[in-house]
Amino acid sequence: MTLALLFARQGARVCVLEKAPFPGGSMARFLRNSCPLDTGFHFTTSLTGAFGDMFRFLGMREFLREVTVDKKIFLAESKRMFHLPHGHENILEYYAKEFPGTREKLRNFFDLERKIYENTPLFSLDENTVSPLTGLNFSPEDNIVLADYLKKQNFPPELELLLFSFAICCCGTPAEEISLSTLCRISYGLHDRLVRFDGGGGAVVSLFLEMARKTGIRILTGTSVAKCVMEQSGKTLCHRIITNKGQEITFDSCVFTTHPKDILETISPALKTADFRERVESFQESCGFFTLWAKIGPEKEGNSPADASLISYLSKTRLATLMSPKEPDNTATGIMTVKEHDSNGENCETLTIFENVFPEETALWQDTARGNRGEAYGQYKAKRCADLLEKCYTVRPDLRGRLQILDSASLLTYRDFLSPFGSAYGIRQKSGQFNIFGRLPVRNFYAAGQNALLPGAFGAMQSSFILWRKMVGEPAYRQEIENFHKSKGSENR
């Protein structure tokens, strides 16, 4: 969506091919019993810094209203509940009080987190920022595995989990693989303030669709690339593709925001160099999610006070194997409640529970199609839902007897609509790993998306701005950014 708007605003003719029946990917919402439910975008950092600037640049910021999310973490083995405050200094003081003797080490960690974030040039939408495709691997901490760093600091095991908690729901990569710098880039803004958008990810999708209509962006849903028609005479160029619906589309340049293995399968066999194939095939998937959605009925003494709340339920106090296929029952479960309005304008409170899963759990049905997976699959989903509800009632006993189950989705459901493997964040963000980003072996093909730099909406948007800068050239980019800063300055005055 970001790339389409960036090119369209400069007058380019843009066509978006969307695999799903509707635009938006994980940002999209759907309705059940008139209740709006989020597919995969539940919360984010506040719209400050580069994140807010990117939405301002696209003309969306003024239409997005932030709702603060109340954040708690429950450690099941010790039955301890932590209610996290907003703000770096506040959360540091909170942890220092809960874990006496750790204040100095916590100060060092939060200082390092801030240093890594502030020294990441790509986090500044600035006309003076150089090297548009340097990526993020520029600091020593990119080569330090998070689990190794935390072990050297000798933090208590429970505190290790708490410090890792924001990466749990935002990258799907185990602590023994993710780099220290990746965690810090993810968690810095979330430690400061956790928010959601009023209207969820659907608010962003609706704005995109409105702007797409105004700028003439063509959107083809249920459509993917089936075949690339390569140039003759050995040129590594492609200006024509055939879609899965048999439609031929011609273009100057093509940008893939799909899974790297999708890109590998799409490119002509003659251009799949051994190095490119080996690199893509070495990538490993992040975890997937099993998700349950429900409507919350009214409580006699009034509803819960928070407009939005998130409880992370961590089943075991073992950081090394959390969210790792090595120990699939060492799980992280997100329990989120949201107050808003249904499609009829009535007050509505919903519950979303999502827990990490791996392909082995649904391997029995991996070759089946949606709607034809049999009775055993239905029993599997029913048991999964029952287990999630019991975890929910452990931390929210007030919800027992008040829930109307609306829907559920397994890793296979996400595979059908989103990622080809059902993973929540595509490939794992491993320390020292060079992800697919920028120009591809076909010279007018490019790659961006959350697989490229950082997971989630922020990473997808960042990679889009960087790639757009590369493709339009420095003079055009700098002129656009200069105009943006002038208009931003006028708004501030």
C-alpha positions, -999 to +999 in steps of 0.1 A: +000+000+000+028+024+009+047+018-023+016+022-045+009+056-029+045+068-031+047+060-069+012+072-077+017+106-060+045+112-085+022+105-115+031+068-121+005+044-133+003+017-106-013-017-105-014-037-073-018-075-074-034-088-042-034-125-035-063-123-011-100-116-020-096-082-004-068-056-001-048-049+031-031-082+040-027-085+078-040-050+082-074-059+069-104-065+091-135-087+087-170-088+102-187-115+123-221-109+138-216-072+129-184-071+150-152-058+134-123-082+140-086-077+133-068-102+110-033-096+124-027-059+132-035-055+169-012-029+183+018-007+174+040+020+187+027+056+188+029+077+157+060+096+167+093+098+149+097+082+115+065+060+119+043+091+123+063+110+096+057+082+071+019+084+077+021+122+074+040+120+042+013+097+028-014+122+040-029+097+065-017+109+099-045+134+106-071+107+100-057+081+124-067+083+161-045+065+186-060+045+215-036+037+243-034-001+251-031-012+287-003-038+288+002-067+313+024-098+313+014-130+331+041-156+339+022-188+343+048-208+362+051-183+391+016-169+386+030-134+386+012-106+368+031-075+358+013-043+349+036-023+327+036+015+327+041+036+296+074+055+292+110+043+293+118+058+327+086+045+343+091+010+330+127+010+342+117+020+377+089-006+377+113-034+368+139-022+393+113-023+420+101-058+410+136-071+407+158-055+435+195-052+426+190-049+389+186-011+385+221-004+372+219-033+346+185-021+336+198+014+331+225+001+309+200-019+288+176+010+283+205+033+275+217+009+249+182+004+235+178+042+230+213+045+215+206+017+189+173+033+180+186+068+177+217+057+158+196+039+132+196+065+103+167+048+085+145+058+115+147+094+104+127+106+074+153+133+067+165+148+035+201+146+048+200+109+054+223+091+030+229+056+017+193+045+010+200+008+007+225+003+035+199-017+054+200-019+092+231-041+098+255-013+107+262-016+144+281-042+165+249-052+182+236-066+149+260-095+154+251-101+191+225-127+197+199-115+222+199-146+244+238-144+247+236-107+257+209-113+284+228-143+298+260-122+302+240-095+321+229-122+345+193-109+347+168-130+366+150-154+342+117-137+347+132-103+339+147-118+307+113-128+295+099-093+303+126-075+284+120-099+254+082-095+256+076-070+229+096-089+204+075-120+212+044-105+195+062-085+168+088-108+151+082-145+158+119-152+162+134-170+192+158-151+215+186-175+206+184-163+170+173-126+170+200-099+173+202-075+202+198-046+179+166-060+162+150-063+196+159-028+206+146-013+173+113-031+179+109-025+216+121+011+219+088+027+207+067+000+223+083+006+257+075+043+253+038+038+244+017+009+232-013+020+210-038+007+185-057+027+159-094+035+163-108+012+137-078-011+138-058-018+107-090-013+087-086+024+093-054+023+073-068+001+046-099+024+042-076+054+038-055+036+013-085+026-008-098+061-008-065+075-019-061+048-044-093+058-061-082+095-062-048+086-077-060+060-101-043+030-085-056-002-101-061-031-076-067-067-088-077-089-059-074-127-059-046-122-083-009-134-083+019-138-108+018-171-126+045-166-152+072-140-161+076-135-198+114-127-202+130-105-228+146-121-258+183-120-267+194-129-232+185-097-214+178-100-177+146-080-180+109-087-178+082-063-188+053-088-190+037-112-166+008-136-169-015-137-138-031-168-123-063-157-141-046-157-175-044-119-177-013-103-193+001-072-176+029-050-190+050-027-168+083-008-165+092-021-131+078-047-107+081-047-069+074-079-049+063-075-013+056-112-009+075-140+008+111-146-005+103-181-015+074-168-036+098-145-054+122-174-060+095-195-076+083-166-097+116-157-113+126-174-145+147-206-139+174-192-161+180-164-136+179-183-104+216-181-096+230-207-072+238-180-046+203-165-048+186-198-045+208-210-017+202-178+003+164-179-001+162-216+007+183-211+039+156-188+054+135-203+081+099-194+089+088-174+119+060-189+140+024-188+130-007-181+151-038-199+161-064-172+167-098-171+184-122-142+182-152-136+205-177-109+214-178-099+251-213-097+267-221-070+293-211-074+329-236-066+356-212-042+374-199-026+343-173-034+317-136-034+321-122+001+323-096+000+295-107+008+260-080-016+248-059-040+268-033-067+261-022-095+284+007-116+273+004-151+289+038-168+289+035-205+297+071-212+308+101-193+322+125-206+296+137-178+273+159-199+250+131-220+236+102-195+238+085-194+204+109-220+191+099-252+173+124-270+196+098-267+224+064-259+208+045-260+242+067-231+255+041-206+242+033-169+242-004-161+241-018-126+234-052-119+250-066-086+237-098-068+244-110-038+224-140-015+229-154+001+197-186+001+176-200-026+154-212-021+118-246-009+131-230+019+152-237+000+185-212-003+214-192-035+210-164-051+230-144-080+214-118-105+225-089-117+204-066-145+216-036-155+195-009-181+204+022-191+185+021-224+166+043-243+142+035-263+110+040-297+127+007-290+146-014-290+114+008-313+092-020-338+089-040-314+069-013-295+050-024-308+016-060-300+021-081-270+010-101-246+030-136-260+037-125-296+030-104-306+060-127-330+076-141-338+111-107-343+128-096-308+118-128-294+133-121-313+165-085-300+166-098-264+163-124-269+190-098-283+214-074-254+206-102-229+213-110-245+246-074-244+257-071-208+248-102-199+267-089-216+299-058-194+297-080-164+292-101-172+322-070-176+343-061-139+338-096-126+331-120-147+352-146-119+348-150-130+312-163-165+320-198-169+308-198-137+288-182-148+256-198-155+222-173-173+200-173-156+165-145-174+146-111-191+148-082-195+125-053-220+124-019-216+107-035-231+076-062-204+075-034-178+075-016-198+048-047-197+026-051-159+028-017-145+036+017-160+038+022-191+017+035-210+047+011-195+073+039-178+093+030-146+110+060-126+100+074-144+070+110-154+076+128-152+110+148-121+116+181-138+125+213-122+137+238-118+108+212-128+082+211-108+050+174-107+039+161-102+003+157-065-003+162-041-033+171-052-068+165-089-078+183-110-104+158-096-130+171-061-133+137-043-132+124-065-104+127-054-068+118-067-033+105-049-002+081-058+027+083-068+063+107-096+054+133-071+043+143-050+073+120-053+103+087-072+109+053-056+110+038-024+096+068-002+106+093-025+088+071-028+057+067+010+054+104+016+061+115-008+033+090+009+010+103+044+015+139+032+011+132+013-021+111+041-035+141+064-028+164+041-047+140+037-077+131+074-082+166+086-077+182+110-052+172+144-068+135+134-068+136+119-034+153+149-018+129+173-034+099+154-021+114+152+014+123+189+014+087+197+004+075+175+032+096+191+059+084+226+047+048+215+050+054+199+083+070+231+096+040+251+085+017+227+103+038+230+135+036+268+133 
